[in-house]
Amino acid sequence: MNDQVVALDLPASGLLYSEDAVIELFALPFLELVFKAQSVHQKHFKDSGIQLSTLMSVKTGACPEDCSYCPQSARYKTGLKVEQLKPIDEIIAAAKAAKATGATRFCMGAAWRSPKQKDINHMVKAIEAVRAEGLETCATLGMLTPHHAAELGAAGLDYYNHNLDTSLEFYSEIITTRTYQDRLDTLENVRSAGMKVCCGGIVGMGEGQKDRAGLLATLANMDPQPESVPINNLVKVEGTPLENAQELDPLDFVRTLAVARILMPRARVRLSAGREQMSDEMQTLCFIAGANSIFYGEELLTTGNATPEHDRGLLKRLKLEVSA
């Protein structure tokens, strides 16, 4: 590896990172990889701040998609209570509570394949109301048409989340109701509307290291790269096809974060779902590997999360400040 951390083995397509180059990063000795990741992090983020995002489910369940990890799919019996789109006043109350406990970004998620016009109208009001509280806004609402993306952008939505989930090659093992290209098209519509991109994936779904490398190579080759990159550790929910997925080696999860930091040096790499099951020591390793954002609050859409009190205690022990 050269001084730029990763050898630029330019593929014929002209992309910045080849999958082989990313696989080389994954193959580095663990301590060397984490040292490189922390070096990149300190170069691009002068402070040691952790950005706090709170995620609220504004419409829960009854999704027609078949994402194998998701308890909100109507195809699986997970005991989830279906809830309709929340009123604006409930969203504002949750945003105020999130801000009061230290969050700087408020994310709104809805279990849709793609929103209808009436849903967009409602979300425009929600975005404007949350921004009025002095918070950054993010939404994840499914696939977007160019028109709907433009409406959300005009409302002032700062970030739109639409994860790729995994590599192109492994994708069909997890989802069959929308294509990889569908996801890429939505991300292009988001960019064209002037919003920032929040895009990452999930590990621990039975994919191999090559798939994790493929996911990160795809993200890193986006132009521009995503400003926010959530890395989720699968939360196994009873009733979903992945309820018995084999546990991922925790060090492989840390490796994934480290490689993401190296490939996307200016992104907020977010330690996302699965933190409730992580020890403080594992989370600390993730911060050392370059994670500088977490989802903050007791629930992530429909699954549990570490409590704000515990998070504040851990950040205090590590002398990590909250960053905007």
Backbone as numpy.savetxt, mean C-alpha at the origin, in Angstrom:
# Nx Ny Nz CAx CAy CAz Cx Cy Cz
27.57 -5.22 -7.38 26.74 -4.03 -7.38 27.61 -2.77 -7.38
27.21 -1.75 -8.13 28.00 -0.53 -8.19 27.57 0.46 -7.12
28.13 1.67 -7.16 27.83 2.66 -6.13 26.39 3.11 -6.16
25.68 2.90 -7.25 24.26 3.26 -7.33 23.36 2.15 -6.78
23.99 1.20 -6.12 23.33 0.14 -5.36 22.84 -1.00 -6.22
22.24 -0.72 -7.32 21.76 -1.79 -8.17 22.34 -1.61 -9.57
22.86 -2.70 -10.12 23.41 -2.62 -11.46 22.29 -2.39 -12.46
22.47 -1.43 -13.34 21.42 -1.12 -14.31 21.61 -1.99 -15.55
21.07 -3.17 -15.48 21.09 -4.11 -16.60 19.88 -3.79 -17.47
20.04 -2.83 -18.37 18.90 -2.33 -19.12 18.36 -3.39 -20.08
17.10 -3.77 -19.92 16.51 -4.71 -20.86 16.23 -4.05 -22.20
15.92 -4.86 -23.18 15.71 -4.35 -24.53 14.58 -3.33 -24.59
13.64 -3.43 -23.65 12.49 -2.53 -23.66 12.86 -1.11 -23.24
14.07 -0.92 -22.70 14.48 0.39 -22.25 14.05 0.71 -20.84
13.48 -0.27 -20.11 13.08 -0.05 -18.73 14.31 0.15 -17.85
14.11 0.84 -16.74 15.23 1.16 -15.87 15.81 -0.07 -15.19
14.95 -0.92 -14.66 15.41 -2.09 -13.92 14.93 -3.38 -14.58
15.84 -4.27 -14.82 15.44 -5.59 -15.30 15.06 -6.44 -14.10
14.23 -7.44 -14.32 13.86 -8.33 -13.23 15.08 -9.05 -12.69
16.03 -9.39 -13.57 17.25 -10.07 -13.12 18.05 -9.21 -12.15
18.10 -7.90 -12.42 18.82 -7.00 -11.51 18.16 -6.95 -10.15
16.84 -6.99 -10.13 16.10 -6.96 -8.87 16.30 -8.28 -8.12
16.32 -9.38 -8.83 16.57 -10.68 -8.21 17.96 -10.68 -7.58
18.94 -10.03 -8.23 20.28 -9.92 -7.64 20.24 -9.21 -6.29
19.42 -8.19 -6.19 19.29 -7.49 -4.91 18.74 -8.43 -3.84
17.69 -9.15 -4.17 17.11 -10.09 -3.22 18.13 -11.13 -2.76
19.09 -11.45 -3.62 20.06 -12.50 -3.31 21.21 -12.03 -2.44
21.30 -10.72 -2.18 22.38 -10.22 -1.33 22.29 -10.78 0.08
23.42 -10.92 0.77 23.37 -11.27 2.19 22.47 -10.28 2.93
21.70 -10.78 3.87 20.68 -9.96 4.53 21.24 -8.66 5.08
22.32 -8.71 5.82 22.86 -7.51 6.45 23.35 -6.51 5.41
23.93 -7.00 4.33 24.39 -6.10 3.27 23.20 -5.42 2.60
22.15 -6.18 2.36 20.96 -5.61 1.73 20.34 -4.53 2.61
20.18 -4.82 3.89 19.56 -3.86 4.79 20.44 -2.62 4.95
21.76 -2.80 4.98 22.66 -1.65 5.06 22.51 -0.76 3.83
22.43 -1.37 2.66 22.25 -0.59 1.43 20.93 0.17 1.47
19.88 -0.51 1.93 18.57 0.12 1.98 18.57 1.30 2.94
19.18 1.14 4.11 19.21 2.23 5.07 20.07 3.39 4.55
21.12 3.08 3.81 21.97 4.13 3.23 21.17 4.95 2.21
20.39 4.27 1.39 19.54 4.96 0.43 18.51 5.81 1.16
17.93 5.24 2.19 16.90 5.97 2.96 17.47 7.26 3.55
18.63 7.18 4.17 19.20 8.36 4.82 19.63 9.42 3.81
19.95 9.00 2.61 20.32 9.95 1.57 19.12 10.78 1.13
17.96 10.16 1.06 16.78 10.83 0.50 15.81 11.34 1.55
15.90 10.85 2.77 15.06 11.34 3.85 15.97 11.76 5.00
16.15 13.06 5.14 17.13 13.57 6.10 16.69 13.36 7.53
15.36 13.33 7.76 14.90 13.09 9.13 14.58 11.61 9.29
14.25 11.23 10.52 13.91 9.83 10.79 12.42 9.69 11.04
11.63 10.56 10.39 10.20 10.60 10.65 9.43 9.47 10.00
8.35 9.09 10.67 7.43 8.08 10.17 6.10 8.76 9.86
5.65 8.65 8.62 4.38 9.25 8.22 3.24 8.32 8.64
2.20 8.89 9.23 1.07 8.11 9.74 -0.16 8.30 8.86
-0.68 7.21 8.34 -1.91 7.24 7.54 -2.98 6.41 8.23
-4.20 6.92 8.27 -5.33 6.17 8.81 -6.24 5.77 7.66
-6.67 4.51 7.67 -7.49 3.96 6.60 -8.88 3.61 7.12
-9.90 4.18 6.50 -11.29 3.94 6.90 -12.05 3.24 5.78
-12.81 2.22 6.14 -13.70 1.59 5.16 -14.98 2.41 5.07
-15.19 3.08 3.95 -16.39 3.91 3.81 -17.54 3.16 3.14
-17.24 1.97 2.60 -18.29 1.09 2.06 -17.71 -0.32 2.13
-18.40 -1.20 2.87 -17.81 -2.47 3.26 -18.55 -3.65 2.65
-17.79 -4.59 2.06 -18.32 -5.88 1.64 -19.11 -5.85 0.35
-19.59 -7.07 -0.03 -20.41 -7.29 -1.23 -19.68 -6.93 -2.51
-18.35 -7.06 -2.52 -17.59 -6.78 -3.74 -17.69 -7.97 -4.69
-17.92 -7.74 -5.98 -18.07 -8.85 -6.92 -16.75 -9.50 -7.35
-15.64 -8.90 -6.99 -14.33 -9.44 -7.40 -14.00 -10.73 -6.63
-13.00 -11.47 -7.13 -12.65 -12.74 -6.48 -11.22 -12.73 -5.93
-10.72 -11.58 -5.50 -9.38 -11.49 -4.93 -9.26 -12.49 -3.77
-8.34 -13.43 -3.89 -8.30 -14.57 -2.98 -7.98 -14.22 -1.54
-7.42 -13.05 -1.32 -7.02 -12.63 0.03 -8.10 -11.83 0.74
-9.17 -11.46 0.04 -10.04 -10.38 0.52 -11.33 -10.87 1.18
-11.54 -10.54 2.45 -12.79 -10.93 3.12 -13.99 -10.14 2.64
-13.79 -9.10 1.82 -14.91 -8.29 1.35 -15.55 -8.83 0.07
-14.96 -9.88 -0.48 -15.54 -10.47 -1.68 -16.87 -11.15 -1.35
-17.87 -10.91 -2.18 -19.19 -11.54 -2.00 -19.12 -13.04 -2.26
-18.04 -13.51 -2.83 -17.91 -14.92 -3.19 -17.51 -15.80 -2.01
-17.03 -15.18 -0.92 -16.51 -15.94 0.21 -17.36 -15.71 1.45
-17.48 -16.74 2.27 -18.25 -16.65 3.51 -17.28 -16.40 4.67
-17.13 -15.12 4.99 -16.19 -14.74 6.04 -16.88 -14.14 7.27
-18.21 -14.06 7.23 -18.94 -13.49 8.35 -18.89 -11.98 8.39
-18.42 -11.37 7.32 -18.31 -9.92 7.29 -19.68 -9.26 7.14
-19.91 -8.24 7.93 -21.15 -7.48 7.84 -21.05 -6.46 6.70
-21.97 -6.53 5.75 -21.99 -5.60 4.63 -22.53 -4.25 5.11
-21.85 -3.18 4.74 -22.27 -1.83 5.11 -22.28 -0.95 3.87
-23.31 -0.12 3.75 -23.43 0.79 2.61 -22.50 1.99 2.79
-22.44 2.82 1.79 -21.57 3.98 1.80 -21.88 4.89 2.99
-20.87 5.22 3.75 -21.06 5.98 4.98 -21.41 7.44 4.69
-22.25 8.03 5.53 -22.59 9.45 5.37 -21.35 10.34 5.57
-21.41 11.53 5.01 -20.28 12.45 5.10 -19.94 12.79 6.54
-20.95 12.95 7.39 -20.65 13.35 8.77 -19.88 12.27 9.52
-20.13 10.99 9.22 -19.36 9.91 9.84 -17.92 9.92 9.36
-17.73 10.20 8.08 -16.37 10.26 7.53 -15.61 11.43 8.16
-16.26 12.57 8.30 -15.61 13.73 8.91 -15.23 13.43 10.36
-16.13 12.79 11.10 -15.85 12.46 12.50 -14.64 11.54 12.61
-14.55 10.56 11.70 -13.41 9.64 11.72 -12.11 10.36 11.35
-12.20 11.29 10.41 -11.03 12.07 10.02 -10.53 12.93 11.17
-11.45 13.56 11.86 -11.07 14.39 13.01 -10.40 13.54 14.09
-10.95 12.36 14.35 -10.37 11.47 15.35 -8.98 11.02 14.94
-8.80 10.73 13.65 -7.49 10.31 13.15 -6.46 11.43 13.33
-6.86 12.64 13.00 -5.95 13.78 13.14 -5.60 14.02 14.59
-6.57 13.86 15.48 -6.34 14.10 16.90 -5.33 13.13 17.50
-5.22 11.94 16.90 -4.26 10.96 17.42 -2.94 10.97 16.65
-2.79 11.89 15.69 -1.49 12.07 15.05 -1.39 11.75 13.58
-2.45 11.21 12.97 -2.39 10.89 11.54 -2.29 12.17 10.70
-1.57 12.09 9.61 -1.46 13.23 8.70 -2.14 12.98 7.36
-2.48 11.73 7.09 -3.18 11.38 5.85 -4.37 10.50 6.18
-5.49 10.78 5.54 -6.72 10.02 5.79 -7.11 9.32 4.50
-7.16 7.99 4.56 -7.44 7.18 3.38 -8.84 6.58 3.48
-9.57 6.62 2.40 -10.94 6.11 2.35 -11.03 4.97 1.35
-11.47 3.81 1.83 -11.55 2.64 0.97 -12.97 2.16 0.80
-13.33 1.77 -0.41 -14.67 1.26 -0.69 -14.57 -0.03 -1.50
-15.37 -1.01 -1.11 -15.35 -2.32 -1.78 -16.22 -2.28 -3.03
-15.66 -1.72 -4.07 -16.31 -1.69 -5.38 -15.38 -2.28 -6.44
-15.98 -2.84 -7.49 -15.17 -3.14 -8.68 -14.77 -1.83 -9.33
-15.75 -0.94 -9.46 -15.51 0.43 -9.92 -16.70 1.25 -9.47
-16.49 2.51 -9.09 -17.59 3.32 -8.57 -18.53 3.80 -9.67
-19.79 4.00 -9.29 -20.78 4.61 -10.18 -20.71 6.13 -10.01
-21.39 6.86 -10.89 -21.33 8.31 -10.82 -21.83 8.85 -9.48
-22.91 8.25 -8.95 -23.43 8.72 -7.65 -22.40 8.49 -6.54
-21.62 7.44 -6.66 -20.57 7.18 -5.68 -19.46 8.22 -5.77
-19.10 8.58 -7.00 -18.08 9.61 -7.20 -18.57 10.94 -6.62
-19.84 11.27 -6.85 -20.38 12.53 -6.32 -20.25 12.57 -4.79
-20.55 11.44 -4.16 -20.46 11.35 -2.70 -19.00 11.48 -2.25
-18.10 10.80 -2.94 -16.69 10.83 -2.55 -16.07 12.20 -2.78
-16.52 12.91 -3.78 -16.03 14.28 -4.00 -16.33 15.13 -2.76
-17.54 15.01 -2.22 -17.91 15.76 -1.02 -17.06 15.31 0.18
-16.82 14.01 0.28 -16.01 13.49 1.38 -14.58 14.00 1.30
-14.02 14.00 0.10 -12.64 14.48 -0.09 -12.53 15.94 0.29
-13.46 16.73 -0.16 -13.43 18.17 0.16 -13.56 18.39 1.67
-14.40 17.60 2.32 -14.60 17.75 3.76 -13.36 17.34 4.55
-12.71 16.26 4.15 -11.51 15.80 4.85 -10.36 16.78 4.65
-10.22 17.30 3.44 -9.19 18.29 3.19 -9.42 19.54 4.04
-10.67 19.89 4.28 -10.98 21.06 5.10 -10.53 20.87 6.55
-10.31 19.62 6.96 -9.81 19.33 8.30 -8.29 19.41 8.38
-7.64 19.71 7.25 -6.19 19.86 7.26 -5.43 18.57 7.09
-6.06 17.55 6.53 -5.42 16.26 6.31 -5.17 16.03 4.82
-4.09 15.31 4.51 -3.93 14.80 3.15 -5.02 13.75 2.92
-5.41 13.59 1.67 -6.47 12.63 1.35 -5.96 11.55 0.41
-6.49 10.35 0.61 -6.21 9.22 -0.27 -7.49 8.42 -0.39
-7.71 7.79 -1.53 -8.89 6.95 -1.71 -8.51 5.71 -2.49
-9.20 4.61 -2.20 -9.08 3.39 -2.98 -10.48 2.88 -3.24
-10.93 3.03 -4.47 -12.34 2.83 -4.83 -12.51 1.84 -5.96
-11.45 1.14 -6.34 -11.53 0.22 -7.46 -11.05 0.87 -8.74
-11.45 0.32 -9.86 -11.01 0.81 -11.16 -11.67 2.15 -11.47
-10.91 3.04 -12.10 -11.41 4.37 -12.44 -11.36 4.61 -13.94
-12.41 5.22 -14.47 -12.38 5.72 -15.83 -11.61 7.04 -15.84
-11.15 7.49 -17.00 -10.49 8.80 -17.05 -11.38 9.91 -16.50
-12.69 9.87 -16.80 -13.61 10.91 -16.33 -13.72 10.91 -14.81
-13.88 9.75 -14.21 -13.99 9.68 -12.76 -12.68 10.08 -12.08
-11.57 9.69 -12.65 -10.28 10.11 -12.10 -10.16 11.63 -12.13
-10.58 12.23 -13.22 -10.51 13.69 -13.34 -11.38 14.37 -12.29
-12.56 13.81 -12.01 -13.43 14.40 -11.00 -12.80 14.33 -9.61
-12.20 13.20 -9.29 -11.55 13.06 -7.99 -10.35 14.01 -7.88
-9.60 14.12 -8.97 -8.47 15.03 -8.97 -8.90 16.47 -8.80
-9.97 16.85 -9.46 -10.47 18.22 -9.35 -10.98 18.52 -7.94
-11.43 17.49 -7.22 -11.89 17.67 -5.84 -10.73 17.86 -4.87
-9.51 17.62 -5.36 -8.34 17.81 -4.51 -7.78 16.54 -3.91
-8.21 15.36 -4.40 -7.67 14.12 -3.86 -6.16 14.08 -4.08
-5.42 13.88 -3.00 -3.96 13.91 -3.09 -3.38 12.62 -3.67
-3.87 11.48 -3.16 -3.34 10.17 -3.56 -4.49 9.24 -3.95
-4.22 8.38 -4.92 -5.16 7.30 -5.21 -4.41 5.99 -5.07
-4.97 5.09 -4.26 -4.35 3.78 -4.06 -4.98 2.75 -4.99
-4.13 2.04 -5.69 -4.59 0.93 -6.53 -3.40 -0.03 -6.64
-3.40 -1.06 -5.82 -2.25 -1.96 -5.75 -2.21 -2.92 -6.93
-0.99 -3.30 -7.31 -0.82 -4.35 -8.31 -0.91 -5.73 -7.67
-0.71 -5.80 -6.38 -0.81 -7.01 -5.55 0.37 -7.95 -5.69
0.74 -8.33 -6.92 1.82 -9.29 -7.09 2.38 -9.14 -8.50
3.17 -10.10 -8.93 3.75 -10.03 -10.27 2.71 -10.36 -11.33
3.00 -9.95 -12.55 2.13 -10.29 -13.67 1.96 -11.80 -13.79
3.05 -12.54 -13.60 3.04 -13.99 -13.80 2.19 -14.71 -12.75
2.18 -14.21 -11.52 1.46 -14.88 -10.44 0.04 -14.35 -10.28
-0.25 -13.25 -10.92 -1.50 -12.52 -10.70 -2.74 -13.40 -10.89
-2.77 -14.20 -11.94 -3.96 -15.01 -12.24 -4.20 -16.10 -11.20
-3.20 -16.39 -10.36 -3.39 -17.34 -9.27 -4.19 -16.73 -8.13
-4.27 -15.40 -8.12 -4.89 -14.68 -7.01 -6.21 -14.02 -7.41
-6.28 -13.54 -8.65 -7.45 -12.78 -9.11 -7.75 -13.15 -10.56
-9.03 -13.36 -10.86 -9.41 -13.65 -12.24 -10.44 -12.66 -12.78
-11.01 -11.82 -11.94 -12.12 -10.96 -12.35 -11.69 -9.61 -12.89
-10.42 -9.29 -12.78 -9.87 -8.12 -13.48 -8.43 -8.44 -13.85
-7.95 -7.83 -14.90 -6.63 -8.16 -15.40 -5.57 -7.21 -14.83
-4.34 -7.62 -15.00 -3.22 -6.76 -14.61 -3.26 -5.45 -15.38
-3.63 -5.55 -16.66 -3.70 -4.34 -17.48 -4.81 -3.42 -16.99
-5.90 -3.98 -16.50 -6.95 -3.14 -15.90 -6.37 -2.26 -14.80
-5.53 -2.85 -13.98 -4.93 -2.10 -12.87 -3.98 -1.03 -13.41
-3.18 -1.38 -14.37 -2.25 -0.40 -14.95 -3.00 0.74 -15.63
-4.13 0.42 -16.26 -4.93 1.47 -16.91 -5.47 2.46 -15.88
-5.95 1.95 -14.74 -6.43 2.84 -13.70 -5.32 3.74 -13.19
-4.14 3.18 -13.01 -3.00 3.99 -12.55 -2.65 5.08 -13.56
-2.76 4.77 -14.83 -2.50 5.76 -15.87 -3.56 6.87 -15.82
-4.80 6.49 -15.58 -5.87 7.49 -15.47 -5.65 8.40 -14.26
-5.17 7.82 -13.17 -4.87 8.59 -11.97 -3.77 9.61 -12.25
-2.71 9.18 -12.90 -1.61 10.08 -13.23 -2.09 11.20 -14.15
-2.87 10.84 -15.13 -3.34 11.84 -16.09 -4.22 12.89 -15.43
-4.85 12.52 -14.31 -5.71 13.45 -13.59 -4.94 14.30 -12.59
-3.63 14.10 -12.51 -2.79 14.94 -11.67 -2.66 14.49 -10.23
-3.14 13.29 -9.92 -3.03 12.78 -8.54 -1.74 12.00 -8.36
-1.32 11.87 -7.10 -0.17 11.04 -6.78 -0.61 9.59 -6.67
0.32 8.69 -6.94 0.00 7.27 -6.97 0.48 6.58 -5.70
-0.43 5.82 -5.11 -0.11 4.92 -4.01 -0.31 3.51 -4.55
0.77 2.75 -4.66 0.67 1.45 -5.32 1.73 0.51 -4.77
1.30 -0.65 -4.32 2.23 -1.64 -3.80 1.69 -3.03 -4.01
1.83 -3.88 -3.00 1.39 -5.25 -3.16 1.31 -5.99 -1.85
1.05 -7.29 -1.97 0.89 -8.18 -0.82 1.87 -9.32 -0.97
2.55 -9.64 0.11 3.44 -10.81 0.10 2.92 -11.84 1.08
3.33 -13.09 0.86 2.86 -14.18 1.71 1.64 -14.88 1.15
1.37 -14.70 -0.16 0.20 -15.33 -0.77 0.55 -16.63 -1.49
1.77 -17.12 -1.26 2.22 -18.33 -1.95 3.11 -18.04 -3.13
3.40 -16.76 -3.36 4.28 -16.37 -4.45 5.74 -16.69 -4.11
6.58 -16.73 -5.11 8.01 -16.95 -4.89 8.77 -15.63 -4.89
10.04 -15.73 -4.58 10.88 -14.53 -4.56 10.92 -13.86 -5.93
10.88 -14.67 -6.98 10.86 -14.12 -8.34 9.62 -13.25 -8.55
8.50 -13.66 -7.98 7.28 -12.86 -8.10 7.40 -11.56 -7.32
8.01 -11.62 -6.15 8.21 -10.38 -5.39 9.14 -9.44 -6.14
10.15 -10.01 -6.77 11.05 -9.20 -7.59 10.31 -8.61 -8.79
9.44 -9.41 -9.40 8.69 -8.92 -10.56 7.75 -7.78 -10.20
7.08 -7.90 -9.05 6.21 -6.82 -8.58 7.00 -5.53 -8.40
8.13 -5.61 -7.68 8.90 -4.40 -7.39 9.54 -3.82 -8.65
9.94 -4.68 -9.57 10.49 -4.18 -10.83 9.42 -3.41 -11.61
8.20 -3.92 -11.63 7.11 -3.22 -12.32 6.86 -1.86 -11.70
6.82 -1.80 -10.38 6.60 -0.53 -9.69 7.74 0.45 -9.95
8.97 -0.05 -9.86 10.14 0.81 -10.01 10.30 1.34 -11.42
9.77 0.61 -12.40 9.87 1.04 -13.79 8.77 2.00 -14.22
7.84 2.30 -13.30 6.83 3.30 -13.62 7.49 4.67 -13.72
6.98 5.49 -14.61 7.55 6.82 -14.82 6.43 7.86 -14.79
6.36 8.63 -13.67 7.22 8.57 -12.49 6.88 7.39 -11.59
7.79 7.11 -10.66 7.55 6.04 -9.71 6.44 6.44 -8.74
5.77 5.45 -8.13 4.74 5.78 -7.13 5.34 6.59 -5.98
4.59 7.57 -5.52 5.04 8.36 -4.38 4.86 7.61 -3.06
3.96 6.65 -3.06 3.66 5.87 -1.87 3.59 4.40 -2.25
4.30 3.55 -1.48 4.38 2.13 -1.83 4.05 1.28 -0.60
2.79 0.87 -0.45 2.43 0.01 0.68 2.84 -1.45 0.44
3.51 -2.02 1.42 3.87 -3.43 1.37 3.07 -4.14 2.47
2.18 -5.02 2.05 1.28 -5.72 2.97 1.76 -7.15 3.20
1.70 -7.58 4.45 1.94 -8.99 4.78 0.56 -9.64 4.91
0.32 -10.68 4.15 -1.01 -11.28 4.08 -1.61 -11.51 5.47
-2.82 -11.02 5.67 -3.62 -11.35 6.85 -4.57 -12.47 6.42
-4.35 -13.64 6.96 -5.14 -14.80 6.55 -6.51 -14.79 7.24
-7.55 -14.67 6.43 -8.91 -14.56 6.96 -9.67 -15.85 6.67
-10.26 -16.41 7.70 -11.04 -17.64 7.55 -12.17 -17.42 6.55
-12.29 -18.34 5.63 -13.32 -18.26 4.60 -12.81 -17.81 3.25
-11.60 -17.25 3.22 -10.99 -16.86 1.95 -10.13 -18.01 1.43
-9.86 -18.07 0.13 -9.03 -19.15 -0.41 -7.62 -19.20 0.17
-7.14 -18.10 0.74 -5.78 -18.06 1.27 -5.73 -18.22 2.79
-6.81 -18.70 3.38 -6.83 -18.80 4.84 -5.75 -19.74 5.38
-5.29 -20.69 4.58 -4.27 -21.63 5.02 -2.94 -21.44 4.30
-2.72 -20.26 3.78 -1.46 -19.99 3.08 -0.28 -20.19 4.03
0.81 -20.69 3.48 2.00 -20.92 4.29 2.58 -19.59 4.77
3.01 -19.56 6.02 3.58 -18.34 6.58 4.85 -17.95 5.83
4.99 -16.66 5.57 6.19 -16.14 4.94 7.27 -15.96 6.00
8.50 -16.33 5.68 9.63 -16.06 6.58 9.69 -14.56 6.85
9.66 -14.13 8.11 9.70 -12.70 8.40 10.87 -11.97 7.75
12.01 -12.64 7.62 13.15 -11.98 7.01 12.94 -11.76 5.51
12.13 -12.61 4.88 11.79 -12.38 3.47 10.89 -11.16 3.32
10.04 -10.92 4.32 9.23 -9.70 4.30 10.13 -8.47 4.42
11.08 -8.52 5.34 12.00 -7.39 5.51 12.81 -7.18 4.24
13.24 -8.27 3.60 13.97 -8.16 2.34 13.14 -7.40 1.29
11.86 -7.70 1.23 11.00 -7.06 0.24 10.94 -5.56 0.48
10.81 -5.15 1.74 10.82 -3.73 2.07 12.15 -3.08 1.69
13.24 -3.77 1.99 14.56 -3.22 1.70 14.76 -3.01 0.20
14.35 -3.98 -0.60 14.49 -3.85 -2.05 13.60 -2.72 -2.57
12.40 -2.62 -2.02 11.51 -1.52 -2.42 12.17 -0.17 -2.13
12.78 -0.04 -0.97 13.45 1.23 -0.63 14.59 1.54 -1.61
15.37 0.55 -1.95 16.51 0.77 -2.85 16.02 1.17 -4.24
15.00 0.49 -4.74 14.51 0.75 -6.10 13.72 2.04 -6.21
13.06 2.42 -5.13 12.20 3.61 -5.15 12.61 4.54 -4.01
13.75 5.19 -4.15 14.38 5.89 -3.02 13.60 7.06 -2.47
12.74 7.67 -3.28 12.00 8.86 -2.82 10.59 8.54 -2.35
10.18 7.31 -2.47 8.81 6.93 -2.10 8.67 6.79 -0.60
7.46 7.01 -0.11 7.10 6.59 1.23 6.80 5.10 1.15
7.66 4.29 1.72 7.44 2.84 1.73 6.66 2.52 3.01
5.43 2.05 2.83 4.54 1.91 3.98 4.47 0.47 4.47
4.74 0.31 5.75 4.52 -0.94 6.45 3.03 -1.02 6.71
2.35 -1.93 6.02 0.89 -1.87 5.94 0.23 -3.04 6.67
-0.64 -3.77 6.01 -1.39 -4.84 6.67 -0.46 -5.90 7.24
-0.90 -6.50 8.34 -0.13 -7.57 8.97 0.68 -7.14 10.17
0.67 -5.84 10.48 1.50 -5.38 11.60 1.02 -5.91 12.94
-0.28 -6.18 13.06 -0.80 -6.68 14.33 -0.14 -7.99 14.72
0.30 -8.76 13.73 0.94 -10.04 13.99 2.46 -9.93 14.10
3.01 -8.73 13.91 4.47 -8.56 13.93 4.95 -8.16 15.32
6.10 -8.67 15.70 6.72 -8.24 16.94 7.29 -6.84 16.78
7.55 -6.18 17.89 8.20 -4.87 17.83 9.57 -4.98 17.15
10.24 -6.09 17.40 11.57 -6.27 16.82 11.51 -6.39 15.30
10.49 -7.10 14.79 10.35 -7.22 13.34 10.00 -5.87 12.72
9.10 -5.12 13.37 8.77 -3.80 12.84 10.00 -2.89 12.84
10.81 -3.01 13.86 12.03 -2.20 13.92 12.96 -2.55 12.76
13.09 -3.85 12.46 13.89 -4.25 11.30 13.33 -3.62 10.03
12.01 -3.55 9.92 11.39 -2.96 8.74 11.75 -1.47 8.63
11.76 -0.76 9.76 12.15 0.65 9.73 13.62 0.79 9.34
14.46 -0.09 9.85 15.87 -0.06 9.48 16.03 -0.30 7.98
15.17 -1.17 7.43 15.23 -1.50 6.00 14.64 -0.41 5.12
14.12 0.66 5.73 13.68 1.79 4.91 12.21 2.11 4.93
11.40 1.35 5.67 9.98 1.71 5.80 9.89 3.02 6.57
9.13 3.97 6.04 8.99 5.26 6.75 7.54 5.76 6.74
6.62 4.81 6.76 5.20 5.13 6.86 4.50 3.90 7.39
3.43 4.11 8.17 2.61 3.00 8.65 1.15 3.37 8.54
0.30 2.35 8.46 -1.12 2.55 8.63 -1.39 2.56 10.13
-2.11 3.58 10.56 -2.23 3.92 11.97 -3.70 3.89 12.36
-4.02 3.14 13.40 -5.41 2.99 13.81 -5.71 1.53 14.07
-6.78 1.25 14.80 -7.04 -0.10 15.27 -7.60 -1.04 14.21
-7.98 -0.50 13.04 -8.56 -1.35 12.01 -8.11 -0.87 10.64
-7.80 -1.84 9.76 -7.49 -1.55 8.36 -8.62 -2.12 7.52
-9.53 -1.27 7.11 -10.73 -1.68 6.39 -11.52 -2.67 7.25
-11.20 -3.96 7.19 -11.98 -4.94 7.96 -11.11 -5.86 8.81
-9.80 -5.64 8.83 -8.91 -6.48 9.62 -8.25 -5.64 10.71
-7.77 -6.32 11.76 -7.19 -5.63 12.90 -5.83 -5.02 12.59
-5.44 -4.09 13.44 -4.17 -3.40 13.30 -3.64 -3.11 14.70
-2.37 -2.81 14.80 -1.80 -2.41 16.08 -2.53 -1.16 16.59
-2.66 -1.04 17.90 -3.37 0.12 18.45 -2.50 1.37 18.36
-3.14 2.54 18.27 -2.36 3.79 18.26 -1.46 3.94 19.48
-1.94 3.49 20.64 -1.14 3.59 21.86 0.14 2.77 21.75
-0.01 1.57 21.21 1.18 0.72 21.03 2.13 1.33 20.02
1.59 1.86 18.94 2.45 2.47 17.92 3.21 3.67 18.49
2.51 4.52 19.21 3.17 5.69 19.78 4.27 5.26 20.76
4.00 4.19 21.51 5.01 3.69 22.44 6.24 3.18 21.72
6.03 2.43 20.63 7.16 1.90 19.88 7.97 3.02 19.24
7.28 3.99 18.62 8.00 5.10 18.00 8.79 5.89 19.04
8.23 6.03 20.23 8.94 6.74 21.30 10.18 5.97 21.73
10.06 4.66 21.86 11.22 3.84 22.24 12.32 3.92 21.20
11.93 4.02 19.93 12.92 4.10 18.85 13.37 5.53 18.57
12.76 6.51 19.25 13.05 7.93 19.03 12.80 8.31 17.58
11.68 7.81 17.05 11.25 8.15 15.70 10.13 9.16 15.79
10.28 10.27 15.10 9.28 11.33 15.12 8.18 11.06 14.08
7.04 11.69 14.27 5.98 11.65 13.26 6.31 12.67 12.21
6.20 12.27 10.94 6.57 13.13 9.83 5.36 13.35 8.93
5.29 14.52 8.31 4.19 14.82 7.38 4.36 14.03 6.10
